[in-house]
Amino acid sequence: MKKGKKLYEGKAKIIFATSDKNTVIQHFKDDATAFNNQKKANIDGKGILNNRISEHLLKSLSEIGIKNHLIKRLNMREQLVELVNIIPIEFVIRNIATGSLTKRLGIEEGTILDYPLIEYCLKDDKLGDPIISREHILNFKWLNLIELDLINEQCLRINDYLQGLFRGIGIKLVDFKVEFGKTKSNETIILADEISPDTCRLWDQETDKKLDKDRFRKDLGNIVEAYQEVARRLGILHEQSNIRPIKFSKPTAVKIKKSK
Ligand code: UDP
């Protein structure tokens, strides 16, 4: 697969053309941004970890029938993915209240939600990705009702599966953001972008220690170590002598709730 010209550069990723018009290369950078680009840094090794973690999660999701853009990982920083037209909406799924939800509505930090909450944000940096309602999505024809319901259903399935997967390795899936796109070939809606500690909030089950991008947002330090810890628990990062000892507690006995 020949790597072609750069098609798009985002905050954390670059998209390159390939010799096949229906596939592109997704390259993971080490750049991190927060607060609508106001805070920026380069975090050595983050892109490599996100590439591996996202590959693992998207592969697992495709095994349970969640169609997504991943074709295969090409190297340490790149994946071959299906080219899609990204739907300009960020789908945020929450299990525990934190971040913008607590600020916006005054909900107490750490409140466990009775059932998963889906929120929609318009993907528009200039407007600061404003939160929007279902009615906005339908009124402005960003999606039709069938498409929106299909994506909602997928969001809940993804949440259900990932919550279980992370619970099994001693991590709470607090919230996460996903994006969907329409394939060029037949306009099918599939999961796209990435799922990684950049786009999820992941708290250690026992200590609530943050293992995600909040370490960058809140200047908590040890960002790469936290991402490595997620990768290690997922079983995709082998122990290496050059990795500093981890300061986070190891998962102990895992409590698995009985499904209702
Ligand atoms: N999120 C993301 N990209 C964004 C905004 C949010 O990946 O542009 C993720 C974020 O990492 C978290 C979830 O979506 O897992 C909910 O984020 P929230 O709205 O609380 O964002 P905050 O304003 O606190 O960053």
Boltz pocket constraint, residues with backbone or C-beta under 6 A from the ligand:
constraints:
  - pocket:
      binder: B
      contacts: [[A, 90], [A, 92], [A, 93], [A, 98], [A, 99], [A, 100], [A, 101], [A, 129], [A, 175], [A, 176], [A, 177], [A, 197], [A, 198], [A, 199], [A, 200], [A, 201], [A, 213]]
      max_distance: 6.0
